[in-house]
């Protein structure tokens, strides 16, 4: 009888252990092949003209949105939705034709071709998408997934899901060197740069060193005057950074003054964002040539 009980006990332990190891082995590891296959398409629009156009502040339903660039690894929590048949085969914000079966998504403020990972917080499923459209313009929602991406995180039937969005790279590429293990990143609340008053803010730089604003944007009349005044000597400027803290802008100004002593370097504050500019270029091409000559890869020429 004792032997029989011992056998049953051993069998029970083995049975429980099998569940334990099965649970460990089924932890999801995301397969990037689906994303990489879709983004190998030559039709991806990554032109500078497109980036200039889509990084300008814009208004929808009376709300002003300020596109910005987060750091690789930054995370945002919010609600995801998806869009499909009604928009399929129509143009997206970056000029591409929307394909509901591709690994893409819409975001209100991240640059076009930003690569993000989307984790469904309700079921643990993940997907990776490229931003190629603007939206969703519904309160509380931070990303609009393609039909295919929505299927990957099992939210098509429900329509929405609580998600965590992690920035993995730019220009349609995953930053394999700097993209972190998303399970180890401290989460950040979703922040949108918005205001309801028109102003003359110029395009935001595509710069991975940009800071993020934690409050709604308000118009700064003094900053607008400073912007017009500082453009003397050339209508075009090169924006080399944008920060939520003045200290970051001041440090960048000092760095660029040391690097280009003959150029006018300054920052302009507008709505809590401190943008750093190299001033005094006579034309867009003049600015582009300076940018290329000095390897200012992440900067953008603005007027």
N, C-alpha and C positions, 0 to 999 in steps of 0.2 A: 504493500500500500504506500509506504514511504517512497519507494523507488518510482512508483507510478506518479505520485505527486511531484517528485523532483523533475521527472520528464516533462510533465505538463508545465511546470514553472519555467524550465529552459525554453520550451516551445513558445511560451507566452512572451518571454524576453526577446527571442529572435523575431517574433511577429511584430512587436513594438519597434524594434530596431529597424526593421525593414521600412516602416513608415517614416522614421526619423531620417534615414538616409535618402529616401525617396524625396522627402520634402526639401532636403538640401540640394539634391541634384536637379530639381525642377526650377530653381531660381532662374529668372529670365536673364539671358545675355542677349542684347540686341544685335541682330544681324544687319549690318550696314549695306549688304549687297543690293537690296531693293532700292535704297536711296541712291547709291552710287550709280546704278544702272540707269535710273531716270535722269540724273544730273549729268550724265555723259553726253547728253543730247546737244548737238551743235546749235540748236535753236534758242538756247538760253541767251537772253539779252543782258549784257553786262557793260554796256557802253557808258562812257563818261557823261554823255548828253542825257541818258536815261537817269543816271544817279543825280545829276544836277537838278533835273526836273522833279524827281520824286522825293528829294530831301528838302524841298522848300516847305515851309509851313502852309497849311491849307485849312479850309473851313468846310464842315459838313454839319447840317442841321443847326447852324449857329454856333458851333463849337470849333475852336481853332486848335489844331494839332501841330505839335512840333516834332518832326522826325529827329531821332537821335541815334547814336551808336553806343551800345553797351559793351562792356568788356567780355571777352570770351570767358565763359564760366558763370556769368551773372544769371540769376534765376528769378522768375516771376510766377506768382500764383494767381489763379483766376479761373474763369469759366471758358471752356472751349465750345465752339459750335462747328457745324460743317455746312458746306454749300456744294450743290451738284448740278442737276439737270437744267435748272433755270439759267445757269451761267456757263454751261459747257459750250466750248467752241467760240466763246466771246472773248474780247480783249481784256487782259488784266491791266493793272496800273503800270506795269513796267513794259507794256507793249506786246507781251507774249499772248498766245492764244491759250485760254484756260482749258486744261485737260483734267477732268474730275478723276481720272484714273492715274494721275501722276502724283508724285510725292511733293506736293506744294501746299502753301497756306497763305492766308492774308493776315497782316498785322497792321495796326494803325500807325506805328511810329518807327519800327525797326527798318533799317535800310533794305532795299530790294536785294535779293540773293543772300540774305543772312540765313545761315543754317542753324536750326534749333532742334533740340530734342523735346518731345512732348510726352510727359508721363501722366497717365490717367491715375489720379489719386484714389479713385474708387475701386479699381481692379488691379493696379500694378502693371498694366500693359504700357508699352512704350512705342514710339515711332519717331522718325527723323524726317524733317521736311525743309524745303527751301521757301523763303518768303518771296512771292512774286506778285502780290496784290495788296491793296489797302482794305481795311475792315477788321473785324465786324463793328459796325456803328450802332451797337446796342449796349446800353449801360451794363457794366459788370463783366462783359466778355472781352477777353484779351487776344484770342486767336480764332480764326475760321479755317478749318482743315478741309482739304479735298476729300471727296468721297472715299478714295482709297486709303488715305491716312486715317480717316475716321473709322474705317473698318478695322484697321490694324490695332486700334486701341478699344475696339468694341463699344462704340458710342453712337453708331448710326441709328439704331432703333430708338434710343433714348433722346437723341438730338443734341444734348449738351453733356458736359462732364467737368468735374473739378480737375484741373490739371496743374502741373508744374512745367514751366517752359525754361529750358536751359540753352543759352547761346553757345554754339559749338564752333562757329567760324563765319567767314564772310566770302563774298564773291562766288558763292555756290560750292565752296570747299570746306570740308571739315578740318579744323586746325588740330591735326593729330598730335602736335607737340605740346600745345597749350590747353586743349580741351580737357577739362578735368574729369575725374571719376565723379559722375553726378550724384552718387550716393553720399559723397563726403562734403558737398557744398552747403554752406549756410543759405537758406532760402531768403529771398527779398520780396517785399510786397510789390505788386505791379504799380508802376507810376506812369501816368500819361501827362505829357506837357500840353496843357490846353488853356485857351482863354476865349472869351466871347467878344473881344474887341479887336477890330482890324488894326494892323500896324504894318510897318514896312521891314519886317525882319528878313534878312537874307538867308540863303540856303545853309543848312547845317553841314559841317564837315564830316566826311566819312573817315573817322579817326578812332582807333581802338583805345585811345587814352581818354575818351570823353567821360565826364562825370554825369551824374543823374540828379534830376531835380526832385525834391520830395514834397513840393507844394504847387498849387495851381499858379500859372504864370499871370503876371499883371503887367500892364504896359508901363514903360519907363520913358517919359518924355525927354529927360536929360540924356539918356542913352541914345535916342534917335537923333538928337541934335549932334551928339558927339560923333555918331556914325557918319553923318553927312559931312561934318567938318573935317574928319580925318581922312576922307577920300580925296582931298585936294592933292594935286600932283599926279593923279591917275585915277580913272574911274574903277579900276579893277584891283582886287586884293586877293591874297591867298590866305584862306583860313586854315590854321595849323593845329587848332585844338579848341575844345569847348569843355567847360568845367562847372560843376555846381558850387565849388568853393573858390573864393577869390585867391586864396593862397596858391592853388594849382595854376591859375592864370598868371599870377605874378612871377612864379618860378619859370614858367614857359616863356614869358616875355624876356626875362633876363637871359635865358639860354639862347634864344634866337637873336637877341641884341649882340651877344658875344660872337655868335656865328656869322651874323650879317651886319656888321657895324655901319655900313653905308645905307641900310634900309630902315624905314620907319616901322617899328614893331609896337603894337599896342593891343590892349584888350578893350572890349565893349561889353558892358553888362546890359542884358535885356531880359526881364522876367525871371531873374534868378539864375540865368545862364551867363557865364563869363566866356566870351569867344575871343580867341587870340588871332590877330591878323598881321600879315606882312603887307604893307601898303605901297601904293604908288606905281601900279602897272598900267601902261597906256592902252592895252588891249587884252582880250582873253588869251590870244596866242602868246603875247609877251609873258603873261603869268604862267602859262603852260610850259613855255621854254625854260623859265626860271625854276619851276617845279621839277622838270625832268633833269635839268643840269645839276640840281642839288639833291636829287634822289628823295624828294618830299612825297613819297609814295602815297601816304594816307591823307594828304592835304587836298583841298579843292579850291579852284578859282571861282570867285564870286564877284558880283557887281553891286 
